[in-house]
């Protein structure tokens, strides 16, 4: 995509702090490029059955831990130090 001069470019060239304006303009152009729709080169990952099982096991374990700690907290009426 060819770089088109913007009004900021002409303004920044005439001011003594033009380097700051050039940097600001480049950052704005970067934001605009990033926000434009289109492929970003992201490759879709298909999880294997084993990866799904491992993730489900980790989530199930975390939920079980949370429930156990919550039950203890409700019985004792105070929090548990998790450090």
Order of alpha helices (4+ residues) and beta strands (2+ residues): alpha-alpha-alpha
